[in-house]
Amino acid sequence: MQNTRALVDFFLQQWQVVGSFTGRSLGPLLFQFTFESEQDLQAIMAKAPYHFKKWMFILQRWEPIVSDLFPATIPFWVTIHGIPLHYWTDDSLRAIGKALGPVETTDEVKERIRVIVNGLKPLERFLEISLKSGETKKVELEYEKLEKHCFSCLSLSHEAGNFPNKTASEDSPSPRLGITQLRTLDRIAESRKRPDNRKLSRFSPYERSHGEPTNDSRRDHPRGQPQQRHDY
């Protein structure tokens, strides 16, 4: 379980915005950031997904919903490996992306899509797509900026060794690592080579408004709700 206060304190310092914003805890697994500026909120959301200590967390704009399933979504750039060249079109990429979730945009040059996925469910690693010729093609999906996750089921909430429903009788050889898993291991290995200059952030809660202090900051598979501030 992540230290949610440390998570919020870190991003209060990490995010570069024009106006002020605050962060607070809404319980053991939830947190909220409030932005003074809609432009700042949109800028932060456009750079998602985010992770803390190599674990992904959900950051979704606040809605008046009371449910254990909210917030739930994470936007990812997903590269599609194995798609025939003549299917690198906006329509084809969007058709493939719909199997994962709502498609925000496409990048035909890099054969990738930005799609909103359900972060509470395991990610899809492969998709079977139907070609106009009547044939089917299996493509592999690479999730950009994806950090620690279960290499067995692709859940974002645990690693393979901590699979919640696994019993001793279910032990089996490790699955072949896919492109996403190999990229994740490369990023983790690279980050260990860099000095960590951010340790102070977990101990210094404050409001990002020209250094003015505040007592209103903080945040397991953590889930947050950014919203614009409205003063009445």
C-alpha positions as CSV (number, residue, x, y, z in Angstrom):
1,M,0.0,0.0,0.0
2,Q,1.4,3.4,-1.0
3,N,1.7,6.3,1.4
4,T,-1.0,8.5,0.0
5,R,0.1,11.6,1.9
6,A,3.6,11.2,0.4
7,L,2.1,10.8,-3.1
8,V,0.1,14.1,-2.9
9,D,3.0,16.0,-1.3
10,F,5.3,14.8,-4.1
11,F,3.0,16.0,-6.9
12,L,2.2,19.3,-5.2
13,Q,5.9,20.0,-5.8
14,Q,6.4,18.2,-9.0
15,W,3.6,19.6,-11.2
16,Q,4.5,22.9,-12.9
17,V,1.4,25.1,-13.2
18,V,0.6,28.8,-13.5
19,G,-2.0,29.1,-10.8
20,S,-2.3,27.5,-7.4
21,F,-3.7,24.1,-6.6
22,T,-4.1,22.0,-3.4
23,G,-4.3,18.3,-2.6
24,R,-6.0,16.4,0.2
25,S,-6.9,12.9,1.3
26,L,-10.4,11.6,0.9
27,G,-9.8,8.3,2.7
28,P,-7.2,5.5,2.7
29,L,-7.4,5.0,-1.1
30,L,-8.6,8.3,-2.5
31,F,-7.3,11.8,-2.8
32,Q,-8.2,15.0,-4.6
33,F,-6.4,17.9,-6.3
34,T,-8.2,21.2,-6.7
35,F,-7.0,23.6,-9.4
36,E,-7.6,27.3,-9.5
37,S,-7.3,27.3,-13.3
38,E,-9.1,25.1,-15.8
39,Q,-6.1,25.5,-18.1
40,D,-3.8,24.0,-15.4
41,L,-6.1,21.1,-14.8
42,Q,-6.3,20.3,-18.5
43,A,-2.5,20.6,-18.9
44,I,-1.9,18.1,-16.0
45,M,-4.5,15.6,-17.3
46,A,-3.0,15.8,-20.8
47,K,0.3,14.5,-19.4
48,A,-1.2,11.4,-17.8
49,P,-0.7,8.6,-16.9
50,Y,1.3,9.1,-13.8
51,H,3.0,6.8,-11.3
52,F,4.5,7.1,-7.8
53,K,7.4,4.9,-6.8
54,K,7.0,3.1,-10.1
55,W,3.3,2.2,-9.4
56,M,0.6,3.6,-11.6
57,F,-2.3,5.5,-10.0
58,I,-5.6,6.6,-11.4
59,L,-6.2,10.3,-11.9
60,Q,-9.7,11.1,-13.2
61,R,-11.6,14.4,-13.3
62,W,-14.1,14.7,-10.5
63,E,-17.8,13.8,-11.2
64,P,-20.7,13.7,-8.7
65,I,-20.6,9.9,-8.6
66,V,-20.8,7.7,-5.4
67,S,-19.3,4.3,-6.4
68,D,-16.4,2.1,-5.5
69,L,-15.8,1.9,-9.3
70,F,-15.0,5.7,-9.5
71,P,-12.5,6.9,-10.3
72,A,-11.3,4.1,-12.6
73,T,-9.9,5.3,-15.9
74,I,-6.3,5.9,-17.1
75,P,-5.3,7.3,-20.5
76,F,-2.4,5.5,-22.3
77,W,-0.6,5.9,-25.5
78,V,-0.8,2.4,-26.9
79,T,1.5,1.3,-29.8
80,I,0.1,-1.5,-32.0
81,H,2.7,-3.9,-33.1
82,G,2.1,-6.2,-36.1
83,I,-0.6,-4.2,-37.9
84,P,-0.1,-4.3,-41.7
85,L,1.2,-1.0,-43.1
86,H,-1.9,-0.2,-45.2
87,Y,-4.0,-0.3,-42.0
88,W,-2.1,2.6,-40.5
89,T,-5.0,5.0,-41.0
90,D,-7.1,7.0,-38.5
91,D,-10.2,4.9,-39.1
92,S,-8.4,1.6,-38.6
93,L,-6.5,2.7,-35.5
94,R,-9.7,4.0,-33.9
95,A,-11.5,0.7,-34.8
96,I,-8.8,-1.2,-33.0
97,G,-8.7,1.2,-30.1
98,K,-12.5,0.8,-29.4
99,A,-11.8,-2.7,-28.1
100,L,-9.8,-1.1,-25.3
101,G,-11.9,1.9,-24.5
102,P,-12.8,5.4,-25.7
103,V,-10.2,6.7,-28.2
104,E,-8.9,10.2,-27.6
105,T,-6.7,10.6,-30.7
106,T,-4.4,8.6,-33.0
107,D,-0.9,8.8,-34.4
108,E,-0.7,7.2,-37.8
109,V,3.0,7.8,-38.2
110,K,3.9,5.8,-35.0
111,E,0.9,3.4,-35.3
112,R,-0.4,4.3,-31.9
113,I,-3.6,5.5,-30.2
114,R,-4.3,7.4,-27.1
115,V,-7.1,5.5,-25.4
116,I,-8.8,5.6,-22.0
117,V,-8.7,2.2,-20.3
118,N,-10.3,0.9,-17.1
119,G,-7.4,0.8,-14.7
120,L,-9.3,-1.4,-12.3
121,K,-9.2,-4.3,-14.8
122,P,-6.2,-6.1,-16.2
123,L,-4.8,-4.6,-19.4
124,E,-5.1,-6.3,-22.8
125,R,-1.8,-7.6,-24.2
126,F,-3.0,-8.9,-27.5
127,L,-5.9,-8.3,-29.8
128,E,-7.3,-10.3,-32.7
129,I,-8.3,-7.9,-35.5
130,S,-10.3,-8.7,-38.6
131,L,-8.9,-7.6,-41.9
132,K,-11.0,-6.6,-44.9
133,S,-9.6,-9.7,-46.7
134,G,-11.5,-11.8,-44.1
135,E,-8.3,-12.9,-42.4
136,T,-7.6,-12.3,-38.7
137,K,-4.4,-10.8,-37.4
138,K,-3.0,-11.0,-33.9
139,V,-1.4,-7.7,-32.8
140,E,0.6,-6.9,-29.6
141,L,-0.1,-3.8,-27.6
142,E,2.6,-1.7,-26.0
143,Y,1.5,0.7,-23.2
144,E,3.7,3.7,-23.0
145,K,4.8,5.0,-19.6
146,L,3.6,1.8,-17.9
147,E,5.6,1.0,-14.8
148,K,5.2,-1.8,-12.3
149,H,2.4,-4.2,-13.0
150,C,1.6,-8.0,-12.9
151,F,3.5,-9.6,-15.8
152,S,1.1,-12.6,-15.6
153,C,-2.3,-11.0,-15.7
154,L,-1.4,-7.4,-16.5
155,S,-3.2,-6.0,-13.5
156,L,-1.9,-2.6,-12.3
157,S,-2.6,-3.4,-8.6
158,H,-0.1,-6.1,-7.9
159,E,3.0,-7.9,-9.1
160,A,3.1,-11.5,-10.3
161,G,4.6,-12.8,-7.0
162,N,1.6,-11.2,-5.2
163,F,-1.2,-12.5,-7.4
164,P,-4.2,-12.4,-5.0
165,N,-6.0,-15.6,-6.2
166,K,-2.9,-17.7,-6.8
167,T,-2.4,-20.9,-4.8
168,A,0.6,-23.2,-4.5
169,S,-0.9,-25.7,-6.8
170,E,-1.2,-23.1,-9.5
171,D,2.5,-22.4,-9.8
172,S,3.6,-22.5,-13.5
173,P,6.5,-21.3,-15.6
174,S,6.7,-17.6,-16.0
175,P,5.0,-16.3,-19.1
176,R,7.1,-15.0,-22.0
177,L,7.6,-11.3,-21.5
178,G,6.0,-9.1,-24.1
179,I,7.2,-5.7,-25.4
180,T,5.4,-3.8,-22.7
181,Q,7.1,-5.8,-19.9
182,L,10.5,-5.6,-21.5
183,R,10.2,-1.8,-21.8
184,T,9.0,-1.5,-18.2
185,L,12.1,-3.5,-17.0
186,D,14.3,-1.2,-19.1
187,R,12.8,1.9,-17.5
188,I,13.1,0.6,-14.0
189,A,16.7,-0.4,-14.5
190,E,17.5,3.0,-16.0
191,S,15.9,4.9,-13.1
192,R,18.0,3.0,-10.6
193,K,21.1,4.5,-12.3
194,R,19.9,8.1,-11.7
195,P,20.3,9.8,-8.3
196,D,17.1,10.4,-6.4
197,N,16.9,14.1,-5.7
198,R,13.2,14.1,-4.8
199,K,13.1,12.6,-1.3
200,L,12.3,16.0,0.3
201,S,8.9,16.0,-1.4
202,R,7.3,13.4,0.8
203,F,7.9,15.4,3.9
204,S,6.7,18.9,2.8
205,P,3.0,19.3,2.3
206,Y,2.1,22.7,0.9
207,E,-0.1,24.6,-1.5
208,R,1.5,25.4,-4.9
209,S,0.8,29.1,-4.8
210,H,4.1,30.9,-4.9
211,G,5.4,28.9,-1.9
212,E,2.5,29.7,0.4
213,P,2.1,27.0,3.1
214,T,-1.2,25.1,3.8
215,N,-2.3,22.2,6.0
216,D,-4.6,20.8,3.3
217,S,-2.5,18.3,1.4
218,R,-2.3,14.6,0.9
219,R,-3.1,10.6,-0.7
220,D,-2.8,1.7,-2.6
221,H,-3.7,1.5,-5.9
222,P,-4.4,5.2,-5.2
223,R,-7.1,7.0,-7.1
224,G,-7.5,10.7,-7.4
225,Q,-10.0,13.3,-8.6
226,P,-8.7,16.6,-10.0
227,Q,-11.2,19.4,-10.2
228,Q,-11.4,23.1,-10.9
229,R,-11.9,25.3,-7.9
230,H,-15.1,27.3,-7.7
231,D,-15.5,30.0,-5.1
232,Y,-19.0,31.1,-4.1
